[in-house]
Amino acid sequence: MNIEDAKNSALTFINDKFPCLDDDEKLVIYDEVTEEFSWGWAFVVQTKKFLETKDYLYACVGIGQIVVDKIKDEIIVGPSSDPNYASKYNRQYGGGAH
């Protein structure tokens, strides 16, 4: 799995869980804050309109980091209350080695 495959998997997963009403509300990957680990990636999603305007009126809240573990072939949504979930996942599981 490469990063593009992981992004597509994360987007499909999250957009299935949180369907949008129109194109502006569509959830997209916020590439500037993507984290890469030996076991995979952690993505943050945001609405397309927020990323275009930076207007918090259009911000998506309540979805934590989307962790794509390529070793376990698993997608995990971290808690929205923990912006460092992927780092903690990395320390706890060390890259899918459970």
Residue pairs with C-beta under 8 A, 6 or more apart in sequence:
1 9
1 40
1 68
1 70
1 73
3 34
3 36
3 41
6 40
6 41
6 43
6 68
6 70
7 29
7 41
7 43
9 68
9 75
10 29
10 41
10 43
10 45
10 66
10 68
10 75
11 27
11 28
11 29
11 45
13 66
13 75
14 27
14 45
14 63
14 66
14 77
15 26
15 27
17 77
18 27
18 63
20 26
20 27
20 47
23 48
24 47
24 48
24 49
24 58
25 47
25 48
25 49
26 47
26 48
27 45
27 46
27 47
27 48
27 60
27 63
28 45
28 46
28 47
28 48
28 51
29 43
29 44
29 45
30 43
30 44
30 45
30 46
30 51
33 44
34 41
34 42
34 43
34 44
35 41
35 42
35 65
35 86
35 87
37 86
37 90
37 95
38 95
39 69
39 70
39 71
39 72
39 90
39 93
39 94
39 95
39 96
40 67
40 68
40 69
40 70
40 71
40 95
40 96
41 67
41 68
41 70
42 65
42 66
42 67
42 68
42 78
42 85
42 86
42 89
43 65
43 66
43 68
44 65
44 66
45 60
45 63
45 66
46 59
46 60
47 58
47 59
47 60
49 55
49 58
50 56
50 58
50 59
50 60
61 80
62 80
63 77
63 80
64 77
64 78
64 79
64 80
64 81
64 82
64 83
64 85
65 77
65 78
65 83
65 85
65 86
66 75
66 76
66 77
66 78
67 75
67 76
67 77
67 78
67 85
67 86
67 89
68 74
68 75
69 75
69 76
69 93
69 95
69 96
70 96
71 95
71 96
71 97
72 96
72 98
74 96
76 89
78 85
78 86
78 89
79 85
82 88
